[in-house]
Amino acid sequence: MGNDDKRGVQTMRVIAGDFKGRQLKSVPTHQTRPTTDKVKEAVFHKIGPFFDGGKALDLFAGSGGLGIEALSRGVSSCIFVDQQQKAIQTIYENIHTLDLTDRTEVFKTDAKRAMKAAGKRGLTFDYIFLDPPYKKFSYKELMEALLDYELLAEHGIIVCEHDASEEIPVSVGRLNQMDSDVYGSNIGVTIFK
């Protein structure tokens, strides 16, 4: 996962791209669980591994690790959403450290409100990362909302990180599973297109 710094805050790193090897802070609370380097590497190998622009949405962003990895690998911009204040502070610290403020927006709100607001703005995303607290949200409902608000670009991809025991639908509306894997004993990643 990462190493603890002197204050007990766990650090992670950017795996590849412009910021390869740079350290990221994780949220100093047990309410979030950072995506491990191994899982991040596998996910981006499947959906990239590098990008020529595009927009990303990191919903339930935590420390912002997935969105920052996408930016490092060539995505043009990313919107980060989380409802925990500590997560928002951590995202701001990480994007300031990497000088990414001009390519990012950060919102402290819940996922449903964020999706509705993005829909009103007419935004669409090429890459959407869904990593909610395990077993607390319905992925089917989240993806239906993304489709209802027309947030996914025509050839967009949704990456769902979930507990390996959770049943993830094979398809939701026009979305179909493109890939599904389990890492370690409990981390599942399912990719929709």
Beta strands, then each sheet from edge to edge (+ up, - down):
strand 1: 3-4
strand 2: 10-13
strand 3: 23-25
strand 4: 55-59
strand 5: 77-82
strand 6: 104-108
strand 7: 125-130
strand 8: 152-163
strand 9: 171-172
strand 10: 175-183
strand 11: 187-192
sheet 1: 1+ 2- 3+
sheet 2: 6+ 5+ 4+ 7+ 8+ 11- 10+ 9-
end
